[in-house]
Amino acid sequence: MHIEAGEKAHSGRTIGVMARAVDQPDGLGRYCEQLLRQLLTLDSRRRYVIFLGNESASALWRDYDNAEPCVLRSRTKLLWDQLLVPAAARHLGVDLLFNPKFSLPLLSRLPGIFVLQSCDWYVNPRNYPWWDNIYIRLMLPLYCRKASGLLAISQTTVDELSRHMSIRVPPTGITYAGVGPEFTSRGDPKAQRRFREQYALPDRYILTVARVLHTGHRGLLDYPGGNNERLLRAYRRYRQLAPEPLPLVVAGREIEGYLRTRGFGDADLEGVHFIGFVPNAQLATAYQLAECFVLATLFESFGLPILEALASGCPAIVPATGAGPEVAGSAARLIDPYDEEDIAAALLEVTSSTELRARMTQAGIARARLFSWQQAAERVLAMFDELEAR
């Protein structure tokens, strides 16, 4: 174990944050980083020891006086969670452990809170290797019993876990994700022009953010929950129906190769532009330039791209399954992600009407204002206060 932490004086208690997930290049990584930034901004009286998996993430917290990065190097996640974190927490005087993800040290006497980030292992188990599914079914109930308090990314997550798990998930608080200030409908024309040139974008397009690689399992190409095959077949149907079909711009790693290995040829991919991975800092521009956004994944426990599209003023077509309705409300066109005809009809409906898109834009911006990282952090802080008062 390698411990690196500074020594800063604070009058409040010490919170140990299990922040290894900030390294993940996905929505969970963004959730962990943005939530922690808000906690540090809003809560100056507590001291936060931030447990990290590598040195590079330490720089994220250098501007916060109440943050003390602590690097714990480990070859396995289980060793990091169950042995290194509790040992370092004792050494550094931690009073409470908080994990924005979904585990806690089972043998530690410290009280702990974690966030239920997903129910996907039960709803779409084929998205994961068999050993992940076994691990979750064995360990998640133990983590829930161990927790002094639970939070969840959405009510959908709580409901699904309560339905599938062998124990009842106790009542929780909901700490929805927020959206960064860069996701706005007021784009920078120069940045938009550069982005359009960089990715050779058509003048008008439909945008989707796709996924075929499982985060943390790059060798496992198949991610059925992405539902990419149905979306592409639905888009092909839309091209047959629309008098002037718009191109489909697909952002995401290795999507074209995935589809071609599954039998999609040039004719099947006509009108489709694959632009590869787009850094999060540029995603807002992709939404701003699009005529509409479509997400056809089978199930989302939250669906951060939904919120990002709404905040960017991009009319959104989103799944009626999972937390899609919980996040989008009535601001988006809901689809059955299993029904290619429904997806195609939604694409035709939204792209064919300037008036409809204008209404969806205004409704989406208003809906997105209901979600913020500050509100998410305030819910976490309220649970800290509740535990301290016991």
VEXDREN-2710 file (C-alpha; in Angstrom, 1 decimal):
% VEXDREN-2710
k/r/px/py/pz
1/MET/0.0/0.0/0.0
2/HIS/1.2/3.5/-0.9
3/ILE/-0.4/6.4/1.0
4/GLU/0.1/10.0/-0.2
5/ALA/-2.0/12.6/1.6
6/GLY/-1.4/16.1/2.8
7/GLU/-2.2/17.4/6.3
8/LYS/-4.7/20.2/6.5
9/ALA/-6.6/21.4/9.5
10/HIS/-10.5/21.3/9.4
11/SER/-12.9/21.7/12.3
12/GLY/-15.5/19.3/10.9
13/ARG/-15.4/15.5/10.5
14/THR/-13.3/13.7/7.9
15/ILE/-15.0/12.0/4.9
16/GLY/-13.1/9.3/3.0
17/VAL/-14.2/9.2/-0.6
18/MET/-13.7/6.0/-2.6
19/ALA/-13.0/7.8/-5.9
20/ARG/-11.3/5.2/-8.0
21/ALA/-14.1/5.5/-10.6
22/VAL/-13.1/9.1/-11.6
23/ASP/-10.6/7.4/-14.0
24/GLN/-13.4/5.7/-16.0
25/PRO/-13.9/7.4/-19.4
26/ASP/-17.7/7.2/-19.3
27/GLY/-20.8/8.6/-17.6
28/LEU/-19.9/7.0/-14.2
29/GLY/-16.5/8.7/-14.3
30/ARG/-18.1/12.1/-15.0
31/TYR/-20.7/11.5/-12.3
32/CYS/-18.0/10.8/-9.7
33/GLU/-15.8/13.7/-10.6
34/GLN/-18.6/16.3/-10.9
35/LEU/-20.4/15.2/-7.7
36/LEU/-17.2/15.3/-5.8
37/ARG/-16.3/18.8/-7.1
38/GLN/-19.7/20.0/-5.8
39/LEU/-19.2/18.4/-2.4
40/LEU/-15.9/20.1/-2.0
41/THR/-17.3/23.5/-3.1
42/LEU/-20.4/23.4/-0.9
43/ASP/-18.9/21.8/2.2
44/SER/-15.9/23.7/3.5
45/ARG/-16.2/22.6/7.1
46/ARG/-15.4/18.9/6.5
47/ARG/-12.1/17.4/5.5
48/TYR/-12.2/15.1/2.4
49/VAL/-9.6/12.4/1.9
50/ILE/-10.0/11.3/-1.7
51/PHE/-8.8/7.7/-2.3
52/LEU/-7.6/7.3/-5.8
53/GLY/-6.2/4.5/-7.9
54/ASN/-3.4/6.4/-9.5
55/GLU/-1.4/9.6/-9.3
56/SER/-2.7/11.3/-12.4
57/ALA/-6.2/11.9/-10.8
58/SER/-4.6/13.8/-7.9
59/ALA/-4.3/17.0/-10.0
60/LEU/-8.1/17.2/-10.2
61/TRP/-8.3/18.4/-6.6
62/ARG/-5.4/20.7/-6.2
63/ASP/-7.6/23.8/-6.1
64/TYR/-9.7/22.6/-3.1
65/ASP/-8.3/23.4/0.3
66/ASN/-10.5/20.8/1.9
67/ALA/-9.4/18.0/-0.4
68/GLU/-6.5/15.6/0.4
69/PRO/-5.8/13.1/-2.4
70/CYS/-4.5/9.7/-1.2
71/VAL/-3.1/7.4/-3.9
72/LEU/-3.6/3.6/-3.2
73/ARG/-2.0/1.4/-5.8
74/SER/-3.4/-2.0/-6.2
75/ARG/-3.6/-4.7/-8.9
76/THR/-7.2/-5.6/-8.2
77/LYS/-10.3/-3.7/-7.4
78/LEU/-11.4/-6.1/-4.6
79/LEU/-8.1/-5.6/-2.8
80/TRP/-8.4/-1.8/-3.2
81/ASP/-11.9/-1.8/-1.8
82/GLN/-11.7/-4.3/1.0
83/LEU/-8.1/-4.0/2.4
84/LEU/-6.3/-0.8/1.2
85/VAL/-9.1/1.7/1.7
86/PRO/-10.1/0.7/5.2
87/ALA/-6.4/0.5/6.3
88/ALA/-5.7/4.0/4.9
89/ALA/-8.9/5.3/6.4
90/ARG/-7.9/4.3/9.9
91/HIS/-4.4/5.7/9.4
92/LEU/-5.8/9.1/8.2
93/GLY/-8.5/9.5/10.8
94/VAL/-11.5/9.1/8.5
95/ASP/-14.9/9.2/10.2
96/LEU/-17.2/8.2/7.3
97/LEU/-16.7/6.5/4.0
98/PHE/-18.5/7.6/0.9
99/ASN/-18.4/5.7/-2.4
100/PRO/-20.1/7.3/-5.5
101/LYS/-20.1/3.8/-7.0
102/PHE/-21.4/0.7/-5.3
103/SER/-19.1/-1.0/-2.7
104/LEU/-17.9/-0.6/0.8
105/PRO/-15.3/-2.4/2.9
106/LEU/-17.3/-5.2/4.5
107/LEU/-15.0/-5.7/7.6
108/SER/-14.4/-2.1/8.4
109/ARG/-16.2/-0.6/11.5
110/LEU/-16.5/2.8/9.8
111/PRO/-20.0/3.9/8.8
112/GLY/-20.4/4.1/5.0
113/ILE/-22.7/5.4/2.3
114/PHE/-22.7/4.4/-1.4
115/VAL/-24.7/5.2/-4.5
116/LEU/-26.6/2.5/-6.3
117/GLN/-25.5/3.4/-9.8
118/SER/-27.2/0.7/-11.9
119/CYS/-29.5/-2.3/-12.0
120/ASP/-28.3/-3.4/-15.4
121/TRP/-26.8/-6.7/-14.1
122/TYR/-30.3/-7.9/-13.4
123/VAL/-32.1/-6.3/-16.3
124/ASN/-29.6/-6.9/-19.0
125/PRO/-27.1/-9.5/-17.7
126/ARG/-25.8/-10.3/-21.2
127/ASN/-24.1/-6.9/-21.1
128/TYR/-21.6/-8.4/-18.6
129/PRO/-19.3/-11.4/-18.4
130/TRP/-20.5/-14.2/-16.3
131/TRP/-18.1/-13.5/-13.4
132/ASP/-19.4/-9.9/-13.1
133/ASN/-22.9/-11.2/-12.7
134/ILE/-21.9/-13.7/-10.1
135/TYR/-20.0/-11.1/-8.2
136/ILE/-22.9/-8.6/-8.2
137/ARG/-25.4/-11.2/-7.1
138/LEU/-23.1/-12.3/-4.2
139/MET/-21.8/-8.9/-3.1
140/LEU/-24.3/-6.2/-3.8
141/PRO/-26.8/-7.5/-1.1
142/LEU/-23.9/-7.6/1.3
143/TYR/-22.9/-4.0/0.5
144/CYS/-26.5/-2.9/1.0
145/ARG/-26.7/-4.6/4.4
146/LYS/-23.3/-3.0/5.3
147/ALA/-24.3/0.5/4.3
148/SER/-25.2/3.0/7.0
149/GLY/-27.1/4.9/4.3
150/LEU/-27.9/4.4/0.6
151/LEU/-28.4/6.7/-2.3
152/ALA/-29.5/5.9/-5.8
153/ILE/-29.0/7.4/-9.3
154/SER/-32.7/7.1/-10.0
155/GLN/-36.0/5.8/-8.6
156/THR/-35.9/3.3/-11.5
157/THR/-32.7/1.8/-10.1
158/VAL/-34.3/1.4/-6.6
159/ASP/-37.4/-0.2/-8.0
160/GLU/-35.6/-2.7/-10.3
161/LEU/-33.1/-3.7/-7.6
162/SER/-35.9/-4.2/-5.1
163/ARG/-37.7/-6.4/-7.6
164/HIS/-34.7/-8.6/-8.5
165/MET/-32.5/-8.8/-5.4
166/SER/-32.8/-11.4/-2.6
167/ILE/-33.2/-8.6/0.0
168/ARG/-35.3/-5.6/-0.2
169/VAL/-33.4/-2.4/-1.0
170/PRO/-34.2/-0.1/1.9
171/PRO/-35.6/3.4/1.3
172/THR/-33.0/5.7/-0.2
173/GLY/-32.4/9.2/-1.3
174/ILE/-32.2/9.9/-5.0
175/THR/-29.1/11.8/-6.1
176/TYR/-29.7/12.4/-9.8
177/ALA/-26.8/13.3/-12.1
178/GLY/-26.5/16.9/-13.2
179/VAL/-25.2/18.5/-16.3
180/GLY/-22.2/20.8/-16.8
181/PRO/-22.4/24.4/-17.9
182/GLU/-20.9/23.5/-21.2
183/PHE/-24.1/21.8/-22.2
184/THR/-26.1/24.8/-23.3
185/SER/-28.1/25.8/-26.4
186/ARG/-25.9/28.9/-26.8
187/GLY/-23.0/27.6/-28.7
188/ASP/-19.8/29.3/-29.8
189/PRO/-20.0/29.8/-33.6
190/LYS/-16.2/29.5/-33.9
191/ALA/-16.1/26.3/-31.9
192/GLN/-19.0/24.9/-33.9
193/ARG/-17.2/25.6/-37.2
194/ARG/-14.0/24.0/-36.0
195/PHE/-15.9/21.0/-34.7
196/ARG/-17.8/20.6/-38.0
197/GLU/-14.6/20.8/-40.0
198/GLN/-12.7/18.4/-37.6
199/TYR/-15.3/15.6/-38.0
200/ALA/-16.4/16.5/-41.5
201/LEU/-20.0/16.8/-40.4
202/PRO/-22.9/17.2/-42.9
203/ASP/-24.9/20.4/-42.7
204/ARG/-27.8/18.8/-41.0
205/TYR/-27.8/15.5/-39.2
206/ILE/-29.3/13.2/-36.6
207/LEU/-26.9/12.4/-33.7
208/THR/-26.6/9.3/-31.6
209/VAL/-24.0/8.3/-29.0
210/ALA/-23.3/4.6/-29.3
211/ARG/-21.5/2.0/-27.2
212/VAL/-20.2/-1.4/-28.2
213/LEU/-17.3/-1.8/-25.7
214/HIS/-17.9/-2.5/-22.1
215/THR/-16.0/-0.2/-19.8
216/GLY/-13.3/-2.2/-18.0
217/HIS/-13.7/-5.2/-20.4
218/ARG/-12.2/-4.0/-23.6
219/GLY/-11.7/-7.5/-24.8
220/LEU/-15.4/-8.1/-24.7
221/LEU/-16.8/-6.4/-27.8
222/ASP/-20.4/-7.4/-27.6
223/TYR/-22.6/-5.0/-25.6
224/PRO/-26.2/-6.0/-26.4
225/GLY/-27.7/-3.2/-24.4
226/GLY/-26.4/-0.7/-26.8
227/ASN/-29.0/-2.0/-29.3
228/ASN/-27.0/-0.7/-32.2
229/GLU/-28.2/-3.2/-34.7
230/ARG/-31.9/-2.3/-34.2
231/LEU/-31.1/1.4/-34.4
232/LEU/-29.3/1.0/-37.7
233/ARG/-32.1/-1.1/-39.2
234/ALA/-34.6/1.5/-38.0
235/TYR/-32.5/4.2/-39.5
236/ARG/-32.5/2.3/-42.8
237/ARG/-36.3/2.1/-42.6
238/TYR/-36.4/5.9/-41.9
239/ARG/-34.4/6.5/-45.1
240/GLN/-37.1/4.6/-47.0
241/LEU/-39.9/6.7/-45.5
242/ALA/-38.4/10.2/-45.5
243/PRO/-38.6/12.3/-48.7
244/GLU/-35.2/13.9/-47.7
245/PRO/-33.6/11.7/-45.1
246/LEU/-31.0/13.3/-42.9
247/PRO/-27.6/11.6/-42.3
248/LEU/-27.0/9.7/-39.0
249/VAL/-23.8/10.8/-37.2
250/VAL/-22.6/8.1/-34.8
251/ALA/-20.2/9.0/-32.0
252/GLY/-18.5/6.2/-30.1
253/ARG/-15.5/3.9/-30.2
254/GLU/-15.3/1.1/-32.9
255/ILE/-18.9/1.3/-33.8
256/GLU/-18.4/0.8/-37.6
257/GLY/-16.2/-2.2/-37.1
258/TYR/-18.6/-3.8/-34.7
259/LEU/-21.5/-3.4/-37.2
260/ARG/-19.5/-4.7/-40.2
261/THR/-18.5/-7.8/-38.2
262/ARG/-22.2/-8.4/-37.7
263/GLY/-23.2/-8.3/-41.4
264/PHE/-23.8/-4.7/-42.1
265/GLY/-22.4/-3.7/-45.5
266/ASP/-22.1/-0.5/-47.4
267/ALA/-25.7/-0.5/-48.5
268/ASP/-26.9/-1.0/-44.9
269/LEU/-24.7/1.9/-43.7
270/GLU/-25.7/4.4/-46.4
271/GLY/-26.1/7.8/-44.9
272/VAL/-24.2/6.9/-41.7
273/HIS/-21.2/8.9/-40.6
274/PHE/-19.0/7.3/-37.9
275/ILE/-16.9/9.9/-36.2
276/GLY/-15.4/7.8/-33.4
277/PHE/-14.9/8.9/-29.8
278/VAL/-15.8/12.5/-29.1
279/PRO/-14.2/14.0/-25.9
280/ASN/-16.8/15.1/-23.3
281/ALA/-15.6/18.7/-23.7
282/GLN/-16.8/18.6/-27.3
283/LEU/-20.0/16.7/-26.9
284/ALA/-22.1/19.8/-26.3
285/THR/-21.1/21.1/-29.7
286/ALA/-22.2/17.8/-31.3
287/TYR/-25.6/18.2/-29.7
288/GLN/-25.9/21.9/-30.6
289/LEU/-25.4/21.2/-34.3
290/ALA/-27.7/18.3/-34.6
291/GLU/-31.3/18.5/-35.7
292/CYS/-32.2/15.9/-33.1
293/PHE/-30.7/13.2/-30.9
294/VAL/-31.7/9.5/-30.7
295/LEU/-30.8/7.1/-28.0
296/ALA/-32.1/3.6/-28.6
297/THR/-30.4/1.6/-25.8
298/LEU/-32.5/-1.1/-24.2
299/PHE/-32.3/0.2/-20.6
300/GLU/-30.8/3.1/-18.8
301/SER/-30.5/3.4/-15.1
302/PHE/-30.2/7.1/-15.6
303/GLY/-29.0/8.0/-19.1
304/LEU/-26.6/11.0/-18.9
305/PRO/-26.7/11.6/-22.7
306/ILE/-30.4/12.2/-22.4
307/LEU/-29.9/15.0/-20.0
308/GLU/-27.0/16.4/-21.9
309/ALA/-29.0/16.5/-25.1
310/LEU/-31.9/18.3/-23.4
311/ALA/-29.7/20.9/-21.8
312/SER/-28.0/21.5/-25.2
313/GLY/-31.4/22.3/-26.8
314/CYS/-31.3/19.2/-29.0
315/PRO/-34.7/17.5/-29.5
316/ALA/-34.3/14.0/-28.0
317/ILE/-35.8/10.6/-28.9
318/VAL/-35.2/8.3/-26.0
319/PRO/-36.2/4.9/-24.7
320/ALA/-39.5/4.5/-22.9
321/THR/-37.8/1.7/-20.9
322/GLY/-35.7/2.2/-17.7
323/ALA/-35.2/5.8/-16.4
324/GLY/-35.8/7.4/-19.8
325/PRO/-39.2/8.8/-18.8
326/GLU/-38.0/9.6/-15.3
327/VAL/-35.2/11.8/-16.8
328/ALA/-36.9/13.3/-19.9
329/GLY/-40.4/13.6/-18.6
330/SER/-42.6/14.9/-21.4
331/ALA/-39.8/16.8/-23.1
332/ALA/-38.7/13.9/-25.3
333/ARG/-40.2/11.6/-27.9
334/LEU/-40.3/8.2/-26.2
335/ILE/-39.7/5.0/-28.2
336/ASP/-39.9/1.3/-27.7
337/PRO/-36.2/0.3/-28.3
338/TYR/-37.3/-3.2/-29.2
339/ASP/-39.5/-1.9/-32.1
340/GLU/-37.7/-0.8/-35.2
341/GLU/-40.8/0.6/-36.8
342/ASP/-41.4/2.8/-33.7
343/ILE/-37.9/4.1/-33.8
344/ALA/-38.1/4.8/-37.6
345/ALA/-41.5/6.6/-37.1
346/ALA/-40.0/8.8/-34.3
347/LEU/-37.1/9.8/-36.5
348/LEU/-39.5/10.7/-39.3
349/GLU/-41.8/12.6/-37.0
350/VAL/-39.2/14.7/-35.4
351/THR/-37.0/15.4/-38.5
352/SER/-40.1/16.3/-40.6
353/SER/-41.4/19.2/-38.4
354/THR/-39.5/22.4/-37.6
355/GLU/-42.3/23.4/-35.3
356/LEU/-42.1/20.1/-33.3
357/ARG/-38.4/20.4/-32.9
358/ALA/-38.7/24.0/-31.7
359/ARG/-41.2/22.9/-29.0
360/MET/-39.0/20.0/-28.0
361/THR/-36.0/22.3/-27.7
362/GLN/-37.8/24.6/-25.3
363/ALA/-39.3/21.8/-23.3
364/GLY/-35.9/20.0/-23.1
365/ILE/-34.1/23.1/-21.8
366/ALA/-36.7/23.6/-19.2
367/ARG/-36.6/20.0/-18.1
368/ALA/-32.8/20.0/-17.8
369/ARG/-32.9/22.9/-15.4
370/LEU/-34.4/20.5/-12.9
371/PHE/-31.2/18.6/-12.7
372/SER/-27.9/20.0/-11.3
373/TRP/-24.8/18.8/-9.7
374/GLN/-25.4/21.1/-6.8
375/GLN/-28.7/19.4/-6.0
376/ALA/-27.0/16.0/-6.3
377/ALA/-24.3/17.1/-3.8
378/GLU/-26.8/18.7/-1.4
379/ARG/-28.6/15.3/-1.2
380/VAL/-25.4/13.6/-0.3
381/LEU/-24.5/16.2/2.3
382/ALA/-28.0/15.9/3.8
383/MET/-27.2/12.2/4.4
384/PHE/-23.8/13.0/5.9
385/ASP/-25.6/15.4/8.3
386/GLU/-28.2/12.7/9.1
387/LEU/-25.6/10.1/10.0
388/GLU/-23.6/12.6/12.1
389/ALA/-26.7/13.5/14.1
390/ARG/-27.5/9.8/15.1
END
